[in-house]
């Protein structure tokens, strides 16, 4: 893991996705799938990193903070090469969508085309801690709905990638554990999506809001996300957040 060849493979996989369709899915449904973003051996490699404590800057017990039941670990810089490649090559594709959303909402904010430039902007704002993370849930584990905002600078899209074989795979490692999106539209009841992923599949979703077109124009819908209860087994996920933390 981490060779120049594997980085090139990640870049090629990301380039092969139909990004116009992904933008349409995000506008219509509030999320978009990235099938086979990672290969099985890459999922295994990332899961194995969980026990390498020196790779991480922070360890979170979700029960202790009333976030849910489970634990997660934020990577330290330098990021593992596979994580760095995913973050670097997904960002420009998502930045184009993020800027289209800013236009739709009438905002002035624009995101640069290169991740390095955006991360530099984060660091100038005092946000210097990396945010990609690995999450682990065992039987009874869950994640309360929340938003991953770590400072004044925030990128409006993020990606979760399932590392464990899930209920859609031939030999699942866990049962339950759907990815949950909670969308609140002004003057309407909330809408909830429960999404089942396959191993290696990525999911693009809003960090905290998205534009919705209504009868009176475009308005902002608030988004939160979480994970439903794991009924059995163990679930590992890679989270890719593009802004750094304070």
Secondary structure, DSSP 4 states (H G I P E B T S, - for coil): ---HHHHHHHHHHHHHS-HHHHHHHHHHHSEEEETTSS-HHHHHHHHHGGG-GGGEEEEEETTTTTSEESEEEEEPSSPPHHHHHHHHHHHHHHHHHHHHHHHHHT------SSHHHHHHHHHHTT--B---EEEEE-TT-EEEEE----SS---SEEEEEE-S--TTSTT-SEEE--EEEEEE-TTS--EEEEE---TT-EEEEESSEEEEEETTEEEEEEEEEEEPPEEEE-EEEEEE--S-B-
